[in-house]
Amino acid sequence: MTRSRVRLDLPRPARPRLLPEYDPEAFGRLSERVARFLGTGRFIVWMTLVIILWVLWNVFAPAHLRFDEYPFIFLTLMLSLQASYAAPLILLAQNRQDDRDRVNLEQDRKQNERSIADTEYLTREIAALRMGLGEVATRDWIRSEFQDLMKEMDERRLFPAESDEGDR
């Protein structure tokens, strides 16, 4: 018996599948389009017109051309079939919308956290600047210091110290 070596550097060959393959994204987009159309006034108008024509044809058409007699069982079957496909498609579209809303909510939450962190940082910086300004010599403080020095110099001229005159 020979054993075949399995190569790990190559992908496995495709196996035949029993179920058909489909792209879930494409199917989801199609379901959203159908759900969007089912929720419009245009759909209601077209559906109403089809039902009215169906009933009128099967009531007033010659007997040999009628395809659905009075209890309209075939019409009921068609409407049930349409509803049985519409409901899951609408639910699928809503689930996809919920997923998008959840992602958007998460992104908004992260953006809000960043904004709060930035605001707190800027608040701390402004507080530090205000504290630093308390230690900085402002124009008014320098002006008041000069005025105090000039007063002190004027007072020394008016009342010269005796030790200063003796030295001269």
Steps between C-alpha positions, in 0.01 A plus 500: 500500500631839409409799702467824316680788658289795597648827390437770751619780275216450251129561554272201506312424181140616499253239614165459331219652703145382530355845563536785255743776594392861518643832601333604828577867436337495157199318642480752784513793259226340288283446808546865598395613154193276508410615853543862395269445202239315712483801729408749228169636379592385149492136615160548666359660185636225270387224734151653520479532122609138447243373751221713347586381149525140622156516664337686208646255245384197694151643554420663163715310248343221291481174696761319290757783559461512877791339684391561862129466580312687773662392826824617332706222654789558261505872589510408868788263430692771312448754778607245763809418295586869467454552876705192585795642305449863598507446876842329519649747251377791708640339817834441330513863388416615854775281646752646258384850594534412869857383437583826321340701781701305758825574316409869466411517868835347595685748278302789649578377851873483424490847343322635808764344725775666294317833514460474876869413541599796279272733695643384832856546368422853378334582832813391688719703264286814547510452878880464486525817291283691745714383790814590307363846423465560872881478525576704186579867527218681326517852362289636785720332763819637338343847476407493869853388592652787297266745666603370842868536406448854373323596823785350698755694291306823542486446876878447513559828316275695734648347811859414416662275749755672730759233439490575129579875553786434734675290243506776246 
